[in-house]
Each structure stands twice: as structure tokens, then as C-alpha cells.
Amino acid sequence: MSKRVSGARVALPMLLSLTLMSAALPWAAAQAAIEASAAWTRATPPGIAVAVGYLTLKNTSKGRRGLLKITSPNAEMISLHQSSVDANGVSHMWPIAKLELEPGEVMKFAPNGRHLMLQGLTSPLRKGMHIAVTFVFEDEDPVTVELEVQPLVDEHAGRDAHAGHDAHADHH
């Protein structure tokens, strides 16, 4: 009997240790392999229910991750688009049907390139707001990022663009 008691004394700490380790495993597995950063959008003019979102996504896993859907409580629908400006200065835009991130891949969403189209906004976007957007990838927990709402027009560019026009005030 003393063997059982001493065995139980050794087994109990070992069992507790294994239980604690196994409890930590799901937490480690749940760490997001998709990282999102530099997320932003612009304020919307009155009456406009569409916005564009930008960010950077990085796949830190060892496997390919395919995007299943994107949602937000602030938009009825979010889709992916690609845009570019041709040699004549004409802008073109088309939907992206499928998005996959290879292991280690960093994908930027930026003006005149890939972007999110937030359609059916529930309310206008105002400078300083934060809009939650959730990405659902295959074999991955959902990743939620906050798009920071920037001014509709770049406040610094507006001042710089008109800085030299003061001398032309008499031409109006």
C-alpha cells in the first residue's frame, strides 16, 4: 500500500503539470497566424454609404491561408477590389474573387492598389472613429482589426497644394 501512496504522490504533481500544459496548448494554437496592421479608411461625405479600407496583412504560419469572408458591424458587405491608373490617367477597378496568403507573405492594401470596399455603411464615417473589420481565413481564428478613420481630404496636402495660389487671388 505504501507503494501506491507514494506512487500517487508522484503521479498527482505530474498529472497537474500535464493538465496545465495541455490547457496552455489550445491557447498557443489559437494565436493568430494572420497579423493585421496599419489599418485605415477615410471619412465619408454626407449621403455616401461606401468607403474604402487599407491595411497590411501578414501570414506568419507555415501554411497557406485562404480568405473566406470579411465582416463589419458598420457595413452590410465588404468585398475586395484592385484598382490601378493607366498611362492616360484613367482609374480602373475590378473585384478580387479569391485571396490567399502564402506562408510568410505580406500583402498591402493601399490607394491605387488592393483595397476593401465597405458597402452599405450603417452610418457616415467621421475622422477619429474606429471601424471594426473581421477577416475569416481557412484554418484560422477570426482576425479583427480596427480601421482608423482619417480625414476625407489629406489636410496637409490641401494646404501645400494651395500654398502658391495666394498670389492669384486677384484673378477670381
SEPADO-406092 format. One record per atom (N, C-alpha, C): residue number from 1; chain; atom name; x, y, z. Coordinates in nm, 2 decimals. Layout:
SEPADO-406092
REC num cadena atomo     c1     c2     c3
REC NUM      A    CA      X      Y      Z
...
end
This chain:
SEPADO-406092
REC num cadena atomo     c1     c2     c3
REC   1      A     N   0.08  -0.12   0.00
REC   1      A    CA   0.00   0.00   0.00
REC   1      A     C   0.08   0.13   0.00
REC   2      A     N   0.20   0.12   0.07
REC   2      A    CA   0.28   0.24   0.07
REC   2      A     C   0.33   0.27  -0.07
REC   3      A     N   0.35   0.17  -0.15
REC   3      A    CA   0.39   0.19  -0.29
REC   3      A     C   0.28   0.27  -0.37
REC   4      A     N   0.16   0.24  -0.34
REC   4      A    CA   0.05   0.31  -0.41
REC   4      A     C   0.04   0.45  -0.36
REC   5      A     N   0.06   0.47  -0.24
REC   5      A    CA   0.05   0.61  -0.18
REC   5      A     C   0.16   0.69  -0.24
REC   6      A     N   0.29   0.64  -0.23
REC   6      A    CA   0.40   0.72  -0.28
REC   6      A     C   0.39   0.74  -0.43
REC   7      A     N   0.34   0.64  -0.51
REC   7      A    CA   0.31   0.65  -0.65
REC   7      A     C   0.21   0.76  -0.68
REC   8      A     N   0.11   0.76  -0.59
REC   8      A    CA   0.00   0.86  -0.61
REC   8      A     C   0.06   1.00  -0.59
REC   9      A     N   0.15   1.01  -0.49
REC   9      A    CA   0.21   1.14  -0.46
REC   9      A     C   0.29   1.19  -0.58
REC  10      A     N   0.36   1.10  -0.65
REC  10      A    CA   0.44   1.14  -0.77
REC  10      A     C   0.35   1.17  -0.88
REC  11      A     N   0.25   1.08  -0.90
REC  11      A    CA   0.16   1.09  -1.01
REC  11      A     C   0.07   1.22  -1.01
REC  12      A     N   0.03   1.26  -0.89
REC  12      A    CA  -0.05   1.38  -0.88
REC  12      A     C   0.02   1.51  -0.93
REC  13      A     N   0.14   1.54  -0.88
REC  13      A    CA   0.21   1.66  -0.94
REC  13      A     C   0.23   1.64  -1.09
REC  14      A     N   0.26   1.52  -1.13
REC  14      A    CA   0.28   1.50  -1.28
REC  14      A     C   0.15   1.52  -1.35
REC  15      A     N   0.04   1.47  -1.30
REC  15      A    CA  -0.09   1.49  -1.36
REC  15      A     C  -0.13   1.64  -1.37
REC  16      A     N  -0.10   1.71  -1.26
REC  16      A    CA  -0.13   1.85  -1.26
REC  16      A     C  -0.05   1.93  -1.36
REC  17      A     N   0.08   1.89  -1.37
REC  17      A    CA   0.17   1.95  -1.46
REC  17      A     C   0.12   1.93  -1.61
REC  18      A     N   0.08   1.80  -1.64
REC  18      A    CA   0.03   1.77  -1.77
REC  18      A     C  -0.10   1.84  -1.80
REC  19      A     N  -0.18   1.85  -1.70
REC  19      A    CA  -0.31   1.92  -1.72
REC  19      A     C  -0.29   2.07  -1.75
REC  20      A     N  -0.19   2.13  -1.68
REC  20      A    CA  -0.16   2.27  -1.70
REC  20      A     C  -0.10   2.29  -1.84
REC  21      A     N  -0.01   2.20  -1.88
REC  21      A    CA   0.05   2.21  -2.01
REC  21      A     C  -0.06   2.20  -2.12
REC  22      A     N  -0.15   2.10  -2.11
REC  22      A    CA  -0.25   2.08  -2.21
REC  22      A     C  -0.35   2.19  -2.21
REC  23      A     N  -0.37   2.26  -2.10
REC  23      A    CA  -0.46   2.38  -2.10
REC  23      A     C  -0.39   2.49  -2.18
REC  24      A     N  -0.26   2.50  -2.18
REC  24      A    CA  -0.19   2.61  -2.25
REC  24      A     C  -0.18   2.58  -2.40
REC  25      A     N  -0.19   2.45  -2.44
REC  25      A    CA  -0.18   2.42  -2.58
REC  25      A     C  -0.29   2.48  -2.66
REC  26      A     N  -0.41   2.48  -2.63
REC  26      A    CA  -0.51   2.54  -2.71
REC  26      A     C  -0.49   2.69  -2.72
REC  27      A     N  -0.44   2.75  -2.62
REC  27      A    CA  -0.41   2.90  -2.62
REC  27      A     C  -0.30   2.92  -2.72
REC  28      A     N  -0.20   2.84  -2.72
REC  28      A    CA  -0.09   2.86  -2.81
REC  28      A     C  -0.14   2.84  -2.96
REC  29      A     N  -0.22   2.74  -2.98
REC  29      A    CA  -0.27   2.71  -3.11
REC  29      A     C  -0.36   2.82  -3.16
REC  30      A     N  -0.43   2.89  -3.07
REC  30      A    CA  -0.52   2.99  -3.10
REC  30      A     C  -0.46   3.13  -3.14
REC  31      A     N  -0.33   3.14  -3.12
REC  31      A    CA  -0.26   3.26  -3.15
REC  31      A     C  -0.27   3.28  -3.30
REC  32      A     N  -0.31   3.40  -3.34
REC  32      A    CA  -0.34   3.43  -3.48
REC  32      A     C  -0.21   3.42  -3.57
REC  33      A     N  -0.22   3.35  -3.67
REC  33      A    CA  -0.11   3.34  -3.77
REC  33      A     C  -0.12   3.45  -3.87
REC  34      A     N  -0.24   3.52  -3.88
REC  34      A    CA  -0.25   3.63  -3.97
REC  34      A     C  -0.25   3.76  -3.88
REC  35      A     N  -0.15   3.84  -3.92
REC  35      A    CA  -0.14   3.97  -3.84
REC  35      A     C  -0.19   4.08  -3.93
REC  36      A     N  -0.26   4.18  -3.88
REC  36      A    CA  -0.31   4.29  -3.95
REC  36      A     C  -0.25   4.42  -3.89
REC  37      A     N  -0.21   4.51  -3.97
REC  37      A    CA  -0.15   4.64  -3.92
REC  37      A     C  -0.18   4.75  -4.01
REC  38      A     N  -0.15   4.87  -3.97
REC  38      A    CA  -0.16   5.00  -4.05
REC  38      A     C  -0.30   5.01  -4.12
REC  39      A     N  -0.41   4.98  -4.04
REC  39      A    CA  -0.54   4.98  -4.09
REC  39      A     C  -0.61   5.12  -4.09
REC  40      A     N  -0.66   5.16  -4.20
REC  40      A    CA  -0.73   5.29  -4.20
REC  40      A     C  -0.83   5.31  -4.32
REC  41      A     N  -0.91   5.41  -4.31
REC  41      A    CA  -1.01   5.44  -4.41
REC  41      A     C  -1.02   5.59  -4.40
REC  42      A     N  -1.10   5.65  -4.49
REC  42      A    CA  -1.13   5.79  -4.49
REC  42      A     C  -1.27   5.82  -4.45
REC  43      A     N  -1.29   5.94  -4.40
REC  43      A    CA  -1.43   5.98  -4.36
REC  43      A     C  -1.51   5.99  -4.49
REC  44      A     N  -1.64   5.97  -4.48
REC  44      A    CA  -1.73   5.97  -4.59
REC  44      A     C  -1.81   6.10  -4.60
REC  45      A     N  -1.83   6.15  -4.72
REC  45      A    CA  -1.91   6.27  -4.74
REC  45      A     C  -2.06   6.24  -4.70
REC  46      A     N  -2.14   6.34  -4.67
REC  46      A    CA  -2.28   6.32  -4.64
REC  46      A     C  -2.35   6.24  -4.76
REC  47      A     N  -2.43   6.15  -4.72
REC  47      A    CA  -2.51   6.07  -4.82
REC  47      A     C  -2.43   5.96  -4.89
REC  48      A     N  -2.31   5.94  -4.86
REC  48      A    CA  -2.23   5.83  -4.93
REC  48      A     C  -2.22   5.71  -4.83
REC  49      A     N  -2.26   5.60  -4.88
REC  49      A    CA  -2.27   5.48  -4.79
REC  49      A     C  -2.16   5.37  -4.83
REC  50      A     N  -2.05   5.42  -4.90
REC  50      A    CA  -1.94   5.33  -4.94
REC  50      A     C  -1.81   5.39  -4.89
REC  51      A     N  -1.72   5.31  -4.84
REC  51      A    CA  -1.59   5.36  -4.80
REC  51      A     C  -1.49   5.25  -4.85
REC  52      A     N  -1.36   5.30  -4.85
REC  52      A    CA  -1.25   5.21  -4.89
REC  52      A     C  -1.16   5.19  -4.77
REC  53      A     N  -1.11   5.07  -4.75
REC  53      A    CA  -1.02   5.04  -4.64
REC  53      A     C  -0.89   4.99  -4.69
REC  54      A     N  -0.79   5.03  -4.61
REC  54      A    CA  -0.65   4.99  -4.64
REC  54      A     C  -0.58   4.93  -4.51
REC  55      A     N  -0.49   4.84  -4.53
REC  55      A    CA  -0.42   4.78  -4.42
REC  55      A     C  -0.31   4.69  -4.48
REC  56      A     N  -0.23   4.63  -4.39
REC  56      A    CA  -0.13   4.53  -4.43
REC  56      A     C  -0.16   4.40  -4.36
REC  57      A     N  -0.16   4.29  -4.43
REC  57      A    CA  -0.18   4.15  -4.37
REC  57      A     C  -0.05   4.07  -4.39
REC  58      A     N  -0.02   4.00  -4.29
REC  58      A    CA   0.10   3.91  -4.29
REC  58      A     C   0.06   3.77  -4.24
REC  59      A     N   0.10   3.67  -4.32
REC  59      A    CA   0.08   3.53  -4.28
REC  59      A     C   0.20   3.48  -4.21
REC  60      A     N   0.20   3.46  -4.08
REC  60      A    CA   0.31   3.41  -4.00
REC  60      A     C   0.31   3.26  -3.99
REC  61      A     N   0.21   3.19  -4.05
REC  61      A    CA   0.21   3.05  -4.03
REC  61      A     C   0.30   2.98  -4.13
REC  62      A     N   0.30   2.85  -4.13
REC  62      A    CA   0.38   2.77  -4.22
REC  62      A     C   0.29   2.71  -4.33
REC  63      A     N   0.16   2.76  -4.33
REC  63      A    CA   0.07   2.71  -4.43
REC  63      A     C   0.00   2.82  -4.50
REC  64      A     N  -0.06   2.80  -4.62
REC  64      A    CA  -0.13   2.89  -4.70
REC  64      A     C  -0.26   2.92  -4.63
REC  65      A     N  -0.31   3.04  -4.63
REC  65      A    CA  -0.44   3.08  -4.57
REC  65      A     C  -0.52   3.15  -4.67
REC  66      A     N  -0.64   3.09  -4.70
REC  66      A    CA  -0.74   3.15  -4.79
REC  66      A     C  -0.84   3.23  -4.72
REC  67      A     N  -0.87   3.34  -4.77
REC  67      A    CA  -0.98   3.43  -4.71
REC  67      A     C  -1.11   3.37  -4.74
REC  68      A     N  -1.20   3.36  -4.64
REC  68      A    CA  -1.33   3.31  -4.66
REC  68      A     C  -1.43   3.42  -4.67
REC  69      A     N  -1.42   3.52  -4.57
REC  69      A    CA  -1.51   3.63  -4.57
REC  69      A     C  -1.46   3.74  -4.49
REC  70      A     N  -1.52   3.86  -4.51
REC  70      A    CA  -1.48   3.98  -4.43
REC  70      A     C  -1.61   4.04  -4.38
REC  71      A     N  -1.62   4.08  -4.25
REC  71      A    CA  -1.75   4.13  -4.20
REC  71      A     C  -1.72   4.26  -4.11
REC  72      A     N  -1.82   4.34  -4.09
REC  72      A    CA  -1.81   4.45  -4.00
REC  72      A     C  -1.95   4.49  -3.96
REC  73      A     N  -1.96   4.53  -3.83
REC  73      A    CA  -2.09   4.58  -3.78
REC  73      A     C  -2.13   4.71  -3.85
REC  74      A     N  -2.03   4.78  -3.91
REC  74      A    CA  -2.05   4.91  -3.97
REC  74      A     C  -2.09   4.90  -4.12
REC  75      A     N  -2.09   4.79  -4.18
REC  75      A    CA  -2.12   4.77  -4.32
REC  75      A     C  -2.20   4.65  -4.35
REC  76      A     N  -2.29   4.66  -4.45
REC  76      A    CA  -2.37   4.54  -4.49
REC  76      A     C  -2.28   4.44  -4.56
REC  77      A     N  -2.18   4.49  -4.63
REC  77      A    CA  -2.10   4.39  -4.71
REC  77      A     C  -1.96   4.45  -4.73
REC  78      A     N  -1.86   4.36  -4.73
REC  78      A    CA  -1.72   4.41  -4.76
REC  78      A     C  -1.67   4.31  -4.86
REC  79      A     N  -1.61   4.37  -4.97
REC  79      A    CA  -1.55   4.30  -5.07
REC  79      A     C  -1.41   4.35  -5.10
REC  80      A     N  -1.34   4.27  -5.18
REC  80      A    CA  -1.20   4.31  -5.21
REC  80      A     C  -1.20   4.36  -5.36
REC  81      A     N  -1.12   4.46  -5.38
REC  81      A    CA  -1.11   4.52  -5.51
REC  81      A     C  -0.96   4.55  -5.54
REC  82      A     N  -0.93   4.56  -5.67
REC  82      A    CA  -0.80   4.60  -5.71
REC  82      A     C  -0.82   4.73  -5.80
REC  83      A     N  -0.74   4.83  -5.79
REC  83      A    CA  -0.75   4.94  -5.88
REC  83      A     C  -0.61   4.98  -5.93
REC  84      A     N  -0.61   5.05  -6.04
REC  84      A    CA  -0.49   5.10  -6.10
REC  84      A     C  -0.52   5.22  -6.18
REC  85      A     N  -0.42   5.30  -6.21
REC  85      A    CA  -0.43   5.41  -6.30
REC  85      A     C  -0.35   5.39  -6.42
REC  86      A     N  -0.41   5.40  -6.54
REC  86      A    CA  -0.34   5.37  -6.67
REC  86      A     C  -0.25   5.49  -6.71
REC  87      A     N  -0.18   5.47  -6.82
REC  87      A    CA  -0.09   5.57  -6.87
REC  87      A     C  -0.16   5.70  -6.91
REC  88      A     N  -0.30   5.70  -6.93
REC  88      A    CA  -0.37   5.82  -6.96
REC  88      A     C  -0.43   5.88  -6.84
REC  89      A     N  -0.40   5.83  -6.72
REC  89      A    CA  -0.46   5.89  -6.60
REC  89      A     C  -0.60   5.84  -6.57
REC  90      A     N  -0.65   5.73  -6.64
REC  90      A    CA  -0.78   5.68  -6.61
REC  90      A     C  -0.77   5.57  -6.51
REC  91      A     N  -0.85   5.58  -6.41
REC  91      A    CA  -0.85   5.48  -6.30
REC  91      A     C  -0.95   5.36  -6.34
REC  92      A     N  -0.90   5.24  -6.31
REC  92      A    CA  -0.98   5.12  -6.33
REC  92      A     C  -0.99   5.04  -6.20
REC  93      A     N  -1.10   4.98  -6.18
REC  93      A    CA  -1.12   4.90  -6.06
REC  93      A     C  -1.19   4.77  -6.10
REC  94      A     N  -1.15   4.66  -6.04
REC  94      A    CA  -1.22   4.53  -6.06
REC  94      A     C  -1.22   4.45  -5.93
REC  95      A     N  -1.32   4.36  -5.91
REC  95      A    CA  -1.32   4.28  -5.79
REC  95      A     C  -1.22   4.17  -5.78
REC  96      A     N  -1.17   4.14  -5.67
REC  96      A    CA  -1.08   4.03  -5.64
REC  96      A     C  -1.17   3.91  -5.60
REC  97      A     N  -1.17   3.80  -5.67
REC  97      A    CA  -1.26   3.69  -5.64
REC  97      A     C  -1.20   3.60  -5.53
REC  98      A     N  -1.07   3.59  -5.52
REC  98      A    CA  -1.01   3.50  -5.43
REC  98      A     C  -0.88   3.56  -5.37
REC  99      A     N  -0.86   3.54  -5.24
REC  99      A    CA  -0.74   3.59  -5.18
REC  99      A     C  -0.68   3.49  -5.10
REC 100      A     N  -0.55   3.46  -5.12
REC 100      A    CA  -0.47   3.36  -5.04
REC 100      A     C  -0.34   3.42  -5.00
REC 101      A     N  -0.30   3.39  -4.88
REC 101      A    CA  -0.17   3.44  -4.83
REC 101      A     C  -0.08   3.32  -4.82
REC 102      A     N   0.03   3.32  -4.89
REC 102      A    CA   0.13   3.22  -4.87
REC 102      A     C   0.20   3.23  -4.74
REC 103      A     N   0.27   3.13  -4.69
REC 103      A    CA   0.35   3.14  -4.57
REC 103      A     C   0.45   3.25  -4.58
REC 104      A     N   0.45   3.34  -4.48
REC 104      A    CA   0.54   3.45  -4.47
REC 104      A     C   0.51   3.57  -4.56
REC 105      A     N   0.40   3.56  -4.64
REC 105      A    CA   0.36   3.66  -4.73
REC 105      A     C   0.31   3.79  -4.66
REC 106      A     N   0.35   3.90  -4.70
REC 106      A    CA   0.30   4.03  -4.66
REC 106      A     C   0.22   4.09  -4.77
REC 107      A     N   0.09   4.12  -4.75
REC 107      A    CA   0.01   4.18  -4.85
REC 107      A     C  -0.04   4.32  -4.81
REC 108      A     N  -0.01   4.42  -4.89
REC 108      A    CA  -0.05   4.56  -4.86
REC 108      A     C  -0.18   4.59  -4.94
REC 109      A     N  -0.27   4.66  -4.87
REC 109      A    CA  -0.39   4.72  -4.93
REC 109      A     C  -0.36   4.87  -4.92
REC 110      A     N  -0.36   4.93  -5.04
REC 110      A    CA  -0.32   5.08  -5.04
REC 110      A     C  -0.39   5.15  -5.16
REC 111      A     N  -0.40   5.28  -5.15
REC 111      A    CA  -0.46   5.35  -5.26
REC 111      A     C  -0.39   5.32  -5.40
REC 112      A     N  -0.48   5.31  -5.50
REC 112      A    CA  -0.43   5.27  -5.63
REC 112      A     C  -0.38   5.13  -5.63
REC 113      A     N  -0.44   5.04  -5.55
REC 113      A    CA  -0.40   4.90  -5.55
REC 113      A     C  -0.51   4.82  -5.49
REC 114      A     N  -0.48   4.71  -5.41
REC 114      A    CA  -0.58   4.63  -5.34
REC 114      A     C  -0.64   4.72  -5.23
REC 115      A     N  -0.77   4.70  -5.22
REC 115      A    CA  -0.84   4.77  -5.11
REC 115      A     C  -0.97   4.70  -5.07
REC 116      A     N  -1.02   4.73  -4.95
REC 116      A    CA  -1.15   4.68  -4.91
REC 116      A     C  -1.26   4.78  -4.95
REC 117      A     N  -1.37   4.73  -5.00
REC 117      A    CA  -1.49   4.81  -5.03
REC 117      A     C  -1.59   4.78  -4.92
REC 118      A     N  -1.61   4.88  -4.84
REC 118      A    CA  -1.72   4.87  -4.73
REC 118      A     C  -1.84   4.93  -4.79
REC 119      A     N  -1.94   4.85  -4.82
REC 119      A    CA  -2.07   4.89  -4.88
REC 119      A     C  -2.18   4.88  -4.78
REC 120      A     N  -2.28   4.97  -4.80
REC 120      A    CA  -2.39   4.98  -4.71
REC 120      A     C  -2.36   5.02  -4.57
REC 121      A     N  -2.28   5.13  -4.56
REC 121      A    CA  -2.24   5.17  -4.43
REC 121      A     C  -2.36   5.20  -4.34
REC 122      A     N  -2.36   5.16  -4.22
REC 122      A    CA  -2.47   5.19  -4.13
REC 122      A     C  -2.48   5.33  -4.08
REC 123      A     N  -2.37   5.41  -4.09
REC 123      A    CA  -2.37   5.55  -4.06
REC 123      A     C  -2.24   5.61  -4.12
REC 124      A     N  -2.24   5.74  -4.14
REC 124      A    CA  -2.13   5.81  -4.20
REC 124      A     C  -2.00   5.79  -4.12
REC 125      A     N  -1.89   5.78  -4.18
REC 125      A    CA  -1.76   5.77  -4.11
REC 125      A     C  -1.70   5.90  -4.09
REC 126      A     N  -1.67   5.93  -3.96
REC 126      A    CA  -1.61   6.06  -3.93
REC 126      A     C  -1.47   6.05  -3.87
REC 127      A     N  -1.39   6.15  -3.90
REC 127      A    CA  -1.25   6.15  -3.86
REC 127      A     C  -1.24   6.11  -3.71
REC 128      A     N  -1.15   6.02  -3.68
REC 128      A    CA  -1.13   5.98  -3.54
REC 128      A     C  -1.20   5.86  -3.50
REC 129      A     N  -1.30   5.82  -3.58
REC 129      A    CA  -1.37   5.69  -3.54
REC 129      A     C  -1.28   5.57  -3.57
REC 130      A     N  -1.32   5.46  -3.51
REC 130      A    CA  -1.25   5.33  -3.54
REC 130      A     C  -1.36   5.23  -3.58
REC 131      A     N  -1.34   5.16  -3.70
REC 131      A    CA  -1.43   5.07  -3.76
REC 131      A     C  -1.38   4.93  -3.75
REC 132      A     N  -1.45   4.84  -3.67
REC 132      A    CA  -1.40   4.70  -3.66
REC 132      A     C  -1.43   4.62  -3.79
REC 133      A     N  -1.33   4.55  -3.84
REC 133      A    CA  -1.34   4.47  -3.95
REC 133      A     C  -1.28   4.33  -3.92
REC 134      A     N  -1.36   4.23  -3.94
REC 134      A    CA  -1.32   4.09  -3.91
REC 134      A     C  -1.29   4.01  -4.04
REC 135      A     N  -1.17   3.95  -4.04
REC 135      A    CA  -1.13   3.86  -4.15
REC 135      A     C  -1.14   3.72  -4.10
REC 136      A     N  -1.20   3.64  -4.18
REC 136      A    CA  -1.22   3.49  -4.15
REC 136      A     C  -1.14   3.42  -4.26
REC 137      A     N  -1.03   3.35  -4.22
REC 137      A    CA  -0.94   3.27  -4.31
REC 137      A     C  -0.96   3.13  -4.28
REC 138      A     N  -0.93   3.04  -4.37
REC 138      A    CA  -0.93   2.90  -4.36
REC 138      A     C  -0.83   2.86  -4.25
REC 139      A     N  -0.87   2.76  -4.16
REC 139      A    CA  -0.78   2.71  -4.06
REC 139      A     C  -0.72   2.82  -3.97
REC 140      A     N  -0.80   2.92  -3.94
REC 140      A    CA  -0.75   3.03  -3.86
REC 140      A     C  -0.87   3.09  -3.78
REC 141      A     N  -0.84   3.13  -3.66
REC 141      A    CA  -0.94   3.21  -3.58
REC 141      A     C  -0.96   3.34  -3.65
REC 142      A     N  -1.08   3.39  -3.64
REC 142      A    CA  -1.11   3.53  -3.70
REC 142      A     C  -1.01   3.63  -3.65
REC 143      A     N  -0.97   3.72  -3.74
REC 143      A    CA  -0.88   3.83  -3.70
REC 143      A     C  -0.96   3.96  -3.72
REC 144      A     N  -0.97   4.04  -3.61
REC 144      A    CA  -1.04   4.16  -3.61
REC 144      A     C  -0.94   4.28  -3.60
REC 145      A     N  -0.96   4.37  -3.69
REC 145      A    CA  -0.87   4.49  -3.69
REC 145      A     C  -0.96   4.61  -3.69
REC 146      A     N  -0.91   4.72  -3.64
REC 146      A    CA  -0.98   4.85  -3.63
REC 146      A     C  -0.93   4.94  -3.74
REC 147      A     N  -1.01   4.98  -3.83
REC 147      A    CA  -0.97   5.08  -3.93
REC 147      A     C  -0.99   5.22  -3.87
REC 148      A     N  -0.88   5.30  -3.86
REC 148      A    CA  -0.89   5.43  -3.81
REC 148      A     C  -0.94   5.52  -3.92
REC 149      A     N  -1.04   5.60  -3.89
REC 149      A    CA  -1.10   5.69  -3.99
REC 149      A     C  -1.01   5.82  -4.00
REC 150      A     N  -0.95   5.84  -4.11
REC 150      A    CA  -0.87   5.96  -4.14
REC 150      A     C  -0.96   6.07  -4.21
REC 151      A     N  -0.92   6.19  -4.22
REC 151      A    CA  -1.00   6.29  -4.28
REC 151      A     C  -1.03   6.26  -4.43
REC 152      A     N  -1.14   6.31  -4.48
REC 152      A    CA  -1.17   6.28  -4.62
REC 152      A     C  -1.07   6.33  -4.72
REC 153      A     N  -1.01   6.45  -4.69
REC 153      A    CA  -0.91   6.50  -4.77
REC 153      A     C  -0.78   6.52  -4.68
REC 154      A     N  -0.67   6.48  -4.73
REC 154      A    CA  -0.54   6.50  -4.66
REC 154      A     C  -0.53   6.65  -4.62
REC 155      A     N  -0.54   6.68  -4.50
REC 155      A    CA  -0.53   6.82  -4.45
REC 155      A     C  -0.40   6.89  -4.49
REC 156      A     N  -0.29   6.81  -4.48
REC 156      A    CA  -0.16   6.87  -4.51
REC 156      A     C  -0.14   6.89  -4.66
REC 157      A     N  -0.19   6.80  -4.74
REC 157      A    CA  -0.18   6.81  -4.89
REC 157      A     C  -0.26   6.93  -4.94
REC 158      A     N  -0.38   6.95  -4.88
REC 158      A    CA  -0.46   7.06  -4.92
REC 158      A     C  -0.39   7.20  -4.90
REC 159      A     N  -0.33   7.21  -4.78
REC 159      A    CA  -0.25   7.34  -4.76
REC 159      A     C  -0.14   7.35  -4.85
REC 160      A     N  -0.06   7.24  -4.87
REC 160      A    CA   0.05   7.25  -4.96
REC 160      A     C   0.01   7.28  -5.10
REC 161      A     N  -0.10   7.22  -5.15
REC 161      A    CA  -0.14   7.23  -5.29
REC 161      A     C  -0.18   7.38  -5.32
REC 162      A     N  -0.23   7.45  -5.22
REC 162      A    CA  -0.28   7.58  -5.24
REC 162      A     C  -0.19   7.69  -5.19
REC 163      A     N  -0.07   7.65  -5.14
REC 163      A    CA   0.02   7.75  -5.08
REC 163      A     C   0.07   7.85  -5.18
REC 164      A     N   0.09   7.81  -5.31
REC 164      A    CA   0.14   7.91  -5.41
REC 164      A     C   0.03   7.98  -5.48
REC 165      A     N  -0.10   7.96  -5.44
REC 165      A    CA  -0.21   8.02  -5.52
REC 165      A     C  -0.25   8.15  -5.45
REC 166      A     N  -0.20   8.19  -5.34
REC 166      A    CA  -0.23   8.32  -5.28
REC 166      A     C  -0.21   8.44  -5.37
REC 167      A     N  -0.11   8.43  -5.45
REC 167      A    CA  -0.07   8.54  -5.54
REC 167      A     C  -0.18   8.56  -5.65
REC 168      A     N  -0.26   8.45  -5.67
REC 168      A    CA  -0.36   8.45  -5.78
REC 168      A     C  -0.50   8.50  -5.73
REC 169      A     N  -0.51   8.54  -5.61
REC 169      A    CA  -0.64   8.58  -5.55
REC 169      A     C  -0.71   8.69  -5.63
REC 170      A     N  -0.63   8.77  -5.70
REC 170      A    CA  -0.69   8.88  -5.78
REC 170      A     C  -0.75   8.84  -5.91
REC 171      A     N  -0.73   8.71  -5.95
REC 171      A    CA  -0.78   8.66  -6.08
REC 171      A     C  -0.92   8.60  -6.07
REC 172      A     N  -0.99   8.61  -5.95
REC 172      A    CA  -1.12   8.55  -5.94
REC 172      A     C  -1.22   8.64  -5.99
end
